[in-house]
Amino acid sequence: MLYLVSYDIPDDRRRTKLAKTLKDFGDRVQFSVFECLLDADLLAKMTDRIRGVISEDEDSVRIYTLCGNCERAIAIIGQGQVTKNEDVYIL
């Protein structure tokens, strides 16, 4: 499933740490926006790690689930492309 993760974190240190954490799960598409292709287990791991980084009293993280139809309807104007699940072939 494709997830869009956005955040607003006023503290530079936590913001940097969260960005590094999210890079383990997806691709940065904007300064504070990541696209992540995750199964249920990876989503749970990512959510747990986010909770370990942020201050829930001061920070905001939003995780949007994009269904298959929603994913196909994404429009990009300018630079970039939608994160795709690359097929892996081992020969």
N, C-alpha and C positions, 0 to 999 in steps of 0.2 A: 504494500500500500504506500502511496506517496503522501508525505506529511510536509506541511509548510510550517516552519518554526520561526516566530518573530519575537524580538525581545526589546525591552526598554529598561536599561539598567544605568542608573546615574553614577555608580561607583566604577571608576576606571579599572581597578584591579579585578573586581568580580566580572565585569563585562568582558575583559580579556580572557579570563579563565573560562567563562561560559562559551565564548567563541571557539577556544581551543577544544573544549569538550564536544561541541556540536560538530566540529570537523571530523571527529571520530565516527560520526553517524551519517553525515551528508555533505552536500556541496553548498558553499556560500554563494548566494545569488545577488545579494545586496549587503550593505554594511551590517545590518542586524537581521538578516533573513536567510534561512537555510532551507533547502529542499532535501528531504531525507526519504529514501526508499527503505522501509523497515517492515519486518514481520512483527507479530505481537510480542515476542520475547525481546527483540531489540528495542521496540517502543518502550517497554517497561524498564529496560536498562537505561535508556536515554533519560526517561522521566526521573528515575531515581538519581541519576548523576546530576541532572539539572537541579533537583531539590537540594543536593549536597553543596551546590555552588552558590545559589542565589539567597537573598534575604527576602522572604515572602512578605515582610512588612514594607519593603522599599522597592522591590523589583517587580517587573511584569514580564512573563513569558507566555506566549500563546502558541498552541499547537493545533493546527487546522488539518483535518483529514480530508484528502482530496480523492473522491471516488474516481473510477475509471472514466466515466463520462466527463467529470469535472477536469480531470487531467488532460483529456483530449481537447478541451475547450480553452486551454490556457493560451493567451495571446501575448506574444513578446514584441515589443516595439523597441527597436534599437538592438543593442548588443545582448548576447546571451542565448542560451537554449535550455529547455526543460531537462532536468535530470532524468536520465533513462537507465533502465536496468539492462546493462550489457550482458548478452549471452556469453558464457564462458565455455570454450571447447577445449578439452584436454585430449591431445593426440598421442 
